[in-house]
Amino acid sequence: MARLGEFIRERRNQARLSLRKLSEQAGISNPYLSQIERGLRKPSAEILQSIAKALRISAETLYVQAGILEAPELDNQAVATAIFSDSSISERQKQVLVDIYESFRRENGTLADEADATAENEAEPVPETSTEPSESR
């Protein structure tokens, strides 16, 4: 519950909403929202939906934080495909977005194995060999 409360507080602060303003927009009491943020109360799915609407985020995001739903498995290929299918941005912008996404995943340890494999391959230079027969005169 504390993780959910921290998540809601962070989102509220990012949205620059006071506790009072968010409680008004969500249609719940100020003390109840405060207890949720402090991890003292476990809100229902309906309350989470109201909070999500007031924060302008998906209810599913809060359901995952509350443990009501499992976090979906994210296929990074699907993310890249979605980015590259957007016709409103340039090819260069698309590549930059994918690069940033992958750097965040590496930073968070999601791509640690892939990064280790890449580093190992870069650390061991491949010797150049010629397949052409040498000429003898």
N, C-alpha and C positions, 0 to 999 in steps of 0.2 A: 504493500500500500504506500509506503514511503516513496518508492520509486515513481509511482503514479503522481503523487502529490508534487514531487520535485519537478516532474515533467510538466505538469500543468502550470506551476509557478514560473518555470523558465519560459514557457510559451506566452503566459500572461505578460511577463516582463518584456519579452520581445515585441509583443503587440502594443506595449506601452499603455497597458490598462491597469488601473488600480484594482485592488481586491473588490472594492465596493462596486466599481463600474462593471467588472466581469460578472459579479453576482447578479446585478440588475439585468444585464443582457442575457444571462443564462436562466433567469427566473428562479434563482434559488437564494436562500438567505446568506448574508455576508458571513455569519458565524459558521454555517455549515460548510461553505466553500473554504473558509480558513481551516477547518478541521480536516477537510479532504487534502488540502495542500500540506498540512503537517503530518499526514499519514494516520490520523486518528479515526477517520471514517472511511468506509468502503462504499463508494457510490454505486447506485444501480446503473444498468445500461441506459435507462432513460435520462438519468442525470448526466451521465457521461455524454450522451448525445446532445443535450442542451449546452453543456460546456463546450463541446467541440464546435457546435454551430456558432456560439459567441466568439470563439477563438478563430473561427474560419479555417478549421482543419477538419479532416475526415473523422467521423466517429470511430471508424476502424482503427485509426492510429491510437486513440485512447483505449479502445477495447484491447489492443495488443499490450499496451502499457499496464492495463489492469489485470491481464492474464485471462481475459474472457476469450480472446482469439489467439491463435498461434501466429507468430510472425511469418509472413510468406517467405518462401525461399526465393531469393532474388537471383535471377539468371543474368549475369553481367552482359551476356551476348544479347539478351532481349533489350537491355538498356541501350547498348550501342546501336542496335537495329532501329530502335525508336528514334534515337538522335539522328541517325543518318537518313531516316525517312522523312524528316521535317524539311519541307521545301521552303520554309520562310527564312532559313539562315544559310549562310555560305558554307561551302565544303570546308574551308579553313576553320570557321567557327565550330562546325560539327566536330572536327578533329580535336580542337582545343577542349571542347566539352568532354569528350571521351577521355582525353589525357588527364584532365582534372579529376574526373570521376575515378579513374584507375589510381591516381596518386592518393586520393582520399582512402580508397580501399586498401592500398599498401600501407598507408599511415595507420590505419585501424587494424592492421594485421590480417585482413581478409585475403590479401594476395601474397602473404609471406612466403608460401611454398613456391609460387610462381616467380617471385622476386629472387629467391635463393637460387632457383634453377637458372635464371637469367644471369645472375652474378657469377655463378660457376662457369657458365659458358663463355662469359666475357673475360674471365680471369685466365682461361687457358687458350692462348692463341693457337689457331690451327696452322701448322706449318704449310707453306706453299710448296706444292709438288707439281712437277710438269709431267703431263702425260704424253708429250711429244717425244718421239725417239730422237736421240742425239745423232747429229750427222757426223760421219767419219769420212775423211777424204783420203 
